[in-house]
Amino acid sequence: MRSRKMLAKNIAGEITLSDNPGAVMKKWREIFGVKQRDIAKNLGVSPSVISDYESGRRRSPGINFVKRFINTLISTDIKNGDGMVKKFLANFEPGAVLDIREFLAPVPAEDIVRAVGGEVIVGDDLEMIDLWGYTVIDSIKAILELSERDFMGLYGSSEERALIFTKVHLGRSPMIAIKVTHPKPKIVVLHGLMPAGVDKLAIKIAKLERIPLIVSKIRSEDELVASLRESLS
């Protein structure tokens, strides 16, 4: 299942790129609701090994251990009905979600704005907003291919997040989709257009819904994803 592979890839990237991989492992274990003793049993190690990794007492795990750790989380989820994978990426078409990430601690919205090279179009209270994650979305595939239920899956494990849309021409379609669905993101970032090109209706919806609207000035999708990963590691 592509969604499982995509989620596994994202978790692996987050663990290996983190300065505190053990804390990231703990976060994902808790998100999946797997106890230390259960994952230790499946990995053939003692619970203290998992505890040592998560607390930082043991050096960073190797690639093979990380792979087995993630496979155990996902296989346990499958046995329990595939709930978490469905919550994150259920029925997404390939490429609709370019990146999805959950934070260990709340991140100020202003940090996201800086990471995306953003210009604020709507929003005077960004300093009051904290985020627990972000999702980078191919807006064309999302609008054309995702159902309302799928759209809800863009929020991952927390609604307190930024939705970042790429391949945007005017910004109208993503904002209309947000207006007619629940829950709502804390902030919206548009990529692929100039600030002056944002549609008036998109701006009006952002104001009515009280959702800060930002335009990213980063050139490409790859650079956008890389900047988010590097700036918010």
Phi, psi and omega per residue, in radians:
M1 nan 2.159 -3.035
R2 -1.051 -0.666 -3.093
S3 -1.089 -0.655 3.106
R4 -1.139 -0.770 3.140
K5 -1.109 -0.682 -3.137
M6 -1.164 -0.761 3.124
L7 -1.117 -0.748 3.117
A8 -1.049 -0.727 3.136
K9 -1.110 -0.718 3.138
N10 -1.170 -0.732 3.120
I11 -1.125 -0.766 3.139
A12 -1.059 -0.761 3.127
G13 -1.098 -0.711 -3.131
E14 -1.161 -0.700 3.137
I15 -1.174 -0.857 -3.030
T16 -1.242 -0.480 -3.117
L17 -1.567 -0.186 -3.070
S18 -1.355 2.583 3.018
D19 -1.312 -0.264 3.133
N20 -2.318 1.227 -3.047
P21 -1.033 -0.583 3.140
G22 -1.101 -0.684 3.122
A23 -1.159 -0.624 3.103
V24 -1.187 -0.707 3.085
M25 -1.043 -0.762 3.130
K26 -1.097 -0.744 -3.137
K27 -1.013 -0.838 -3.101
W28 -1.235 -0.592 3.080
R29 -1.088 -0.739 -3.134
E30 -1.237 -0.627 3.081
I31 -1.057 -0.728 -3.141
F32 -1.394 -0.165 3.103
G33 1.231 0.595 -3.131
V34 -1.819 2.267 3.141
K35 -1.333 2.679 3.141
Q36 -0.968 -0.785 -3.074
R37 -1.148 -0.558 -3.128
D38 -1.271 -0.755 3.139
I39 -1.230 -0.599 3.101
A40 -1.101 -0.735 3.136
K41 -1.066 -0.757 -3.138
N42 -1.191 -0.502 -3.135
L43 -1.557 -0.157 3.141
G44 1.291 0.552 3.096
V45 -2.243 2.982 3.106
S46 -1.437 2.689 3.104
P47 -0.987 -0.499 -3.133
S48 -1.133 -0.510 3.099
V49 -1.136 -0.799 3.102
I50 -1.094 -0.763 3.137
S51 -1.066 -0.730 -3.135
D52 -1.137 -0.696 3.090
Y53 -1.108 -0.814 -3.055
E54 -1.179 -0.550 -3.123
S55 -1.529 -0.188 -3.129
G56 1.549 0.061 3.129
R57 -1.262 -0.448 3.123
R58 -1.883 2.544 -3.128
R59 -1.052 2.837 -3.084
S60 -0.915 2.401 3.140
P61 -1.195 2.663 3.099
G62 -1.335 2.973 -3.095
I63 -1.046 -0.739 -3.114
N64 -1.123 -0.679 3.123
F65 -1.166 -0.739 3.125
V66 -1.055 -0.752 3.135
K67 -1.072 -0.792 3.133
R68 -1.150 -0.657 3.116
F69 -1.056 -0.835 -3.127
I70 -1.163 -0.755 3.120
N71 -1.048 -0.622 3.108
T72 -1.176 -0.742 3.094
L73 -1.013 -0.836 -3.061
I74 -1.248 -0.692 3.123
S75 -1.150 -0.631 3.068
T76 -1.131 -0.698 3.116
D77 -1.106 -0.686 3.119
I78 -1.079 -0.762 3.130
K79 -1.088 -0.521 -3.113
N80 -1.613 0.172 3.079
G81 1.862 0.159 3.079
D82 1.153 0.438 -3.026
G83 -1.054 -0.842 -3.058
M84 -1.254 -0.717 3.109
V85 -1.068 -0.736 3.115
K86 -1.102 -0.659 -3.133
K87 -1.139 -0.643 -3.121
F88 -1.420 -0.888 -2.900
L89 -2.386 0.436 -3.046
A90 -1.023 2.184 3.004
N91 1.094 0.269 3.101
F92 -1.189 2.396 3.018
E93 -1.257 2.630 3.138
P94 -0.951 2.223 3.061
G95 1.615 -0.187 -3.137
A96 -1.121 -0.717 3.082
V97 -1.823 2.024 -3.111
L98 -1.506 -0.538 3.114
D99 -2.847 2.548 3.080
I100 -2.525 2.382 -3.035
R101 -2.606 2.483 3.063
E102 -1.980 2.425 -3.118
F103 -1.595 2.644 3.075
L104 -1.279 -0.534 -3.138
A105 -2.502 2.770 -3.119
P106 -1.053 2.443 -3.141
V107 -2.009 2.263 3.116
P108 -1.019 2.431 3.134
A109 -1.007 -0.565 3.139
E110 -1.082 -0.521 3.093
D111 -1.168 -0.654 3.083
I112 -1.128 -0.762 -3.139
V113 -1.020 -0.771 3.119
R114 -1.147 -0.717 -3.094
A115 -1.098 -0.560 -3.118
V116 -1.667 0.101 -3.082
G117 1.020 0.826 -2.945
G118 -1.549 2.662 2.951
E119 -2.030 2.205 -3.086
V120 -1.351 2.147 3.100
I121 -1.680 -0.744 3.096
V122 -2.352 2.343 3.071
G123 2.276 1.996 -3.139
D124 -1.912 -0.064 -3.027
D125 -2.162 0.606 -3.122
L126 -1.030 -0.546 -3.110
E127 -1.173 -0.219 -3.138
M128 -1.647 -0.074 -3.010
I129 -1.864 2.255 3.006
D130 -1.975 2.542 -3.094
L131 -2.109 2.582 3.123
W132 -1.952 0.143 3.107
G133 2.964 3.072 3.054
Y134 -2.592 2.757 3.052
T135 -2.325 2.239 3.082
V136 -1.740 2.197 -2.950
I137 -2.222 2.353 2.953
D138 -1.282 1.871 -2.988
S139 -1.110 -0.611 -3.112
I140 -1.148 -0.850 3.131
K141 -1.167 -0.641 -3.135
A142 -1.117 -0.804 -3.096
I143 -1.209 -0.688 -3.068
L144 -1.409 -0.545 -2.904
E145 -2.043 -0.320 -3.074
L146 -1.622 2.361 3.030
S147 -1.369 3.037 3.106
E148 -1.065 -0.683 3.117
R149 -1.124 -0.743 3.103
D150 -1.077 -0.704 -3.112
F151 -1.053 -0.640 3.100
M152 -1.096 -0.532 3.140
G153 -1.179 -0.262 3.121
L154 -1.110 -0.291 -3.062
Y155 -1.493 -0.027 3.075
G156 0.981 -2.345 -3.079
S157 -1.591 -0.091 -3.106
S158 -2.556 2.428 3.066
E159 -1.390 -0.237 -3.106
E160 -1.444 1.246 -3.003
R161 -2.557 2.977 3.043
A162 -1.731 2.342 2.947
L163 -1.772 2.171 -3.049
I164 -2.044 1.962 -3.059
F165 -1.770 2.266 3.067
T166 -1.815 3.026 -3.129
K167 0.982 0.662 -3.116
V168 -1.595 2.359 3.116
H169 -1.803 -0.750 -3.129
L170 -2.217 -0.489 -3.113
G171 1.636 -0.077 -3.085
R172 -1.194 -0.857 -3.052
S173 -1.066 -0.836 3.107
P174 -1.042 -0.690 -3.100
M175 -1.251 -0.605 3.063
I176 -1.141 -0.744 3.115
A177 -1.042 -0.720 3.124
I178 -1.164 -0.680 -3.121
K179 -1.076 -0.665 -3.016
V180 -1.691 0.073 3.119
T181 -2.149 2.842 3.073
H182 -2.335 2.556 0.028
P183 -1.334 -3.004 3.122
K184 -1.983 2.532 3.062
P185 -1.289 2.806 3.076
K186 -1.323 -0.644 3.043
I187 -2.513 2.761 3.083
V188 -2.168 2.345 3.068
V189 -2.058 2.305 3.094
L190 -1.903 2.379 3.141
H191 -2.278 2.372 3.108
G192 2.058 0.025 3.128
L193 -2.472 2.911 3.086
M194 -1.532 2.677 3.137
P195 -0.932 -0.666 -3.122
A196 -1.224 -0.253 -3.088
G197 -1.609 0.022 -3.127
V198 -1.192 2.271 -3.103
D199 -1.082 2.494 -3.117
K200 -1.102 -0.622 3.122
L201 -1.158 -0.663 3.098
A202 -1.062 -0.742 3.120
I203 -1.134 -0.737 -3.137
K204 -1.091 -0.756 3.125
I205 -1.101 -0.753 3.126
A206 -1.022 -0.715 3.130
K207 -1.198 -0.764 -3.125
L208 -1.131 -0.681 -3.128
E209 -1.492 -0.109 -3.127
R210 1.006 0.801 3.111
I211 -1.991 2.050 3.084
P212 -0.974 2.399 -3.110
L213 -2.109 2.195 -3.062
I214 -2.213 2.524 3.028
V215 -1.924 2.202 3.094
S216 -1.453 2.352 3.124
K217 -1.744 0.073 3.091
I218 -1.169 2.478 -2.943
R219 -1.192 -0.918 -3.001
S220 -2.090 2.856 3.090
E221 -1.081 -0.774 -3.121
D222 -1.056 -0.738 3.123
E223 -1.169 -0.620 3.114
L224 -1.095 -0.881 -3.136
V225 -1.092 -0.744 -3.132
A226 -1.117 -0.720 -3.137
S227 -1.122 -0.717 3.091
L228 -1.085 -0.785 -3.121
R229 -1.115 -0.773 -3.072
E230 -1.295 -0.710 -3.069
S231 -1.290 -0.485 -3.042
L232 -2.003 0.481 -3.133
S233 -1.318 nan nan
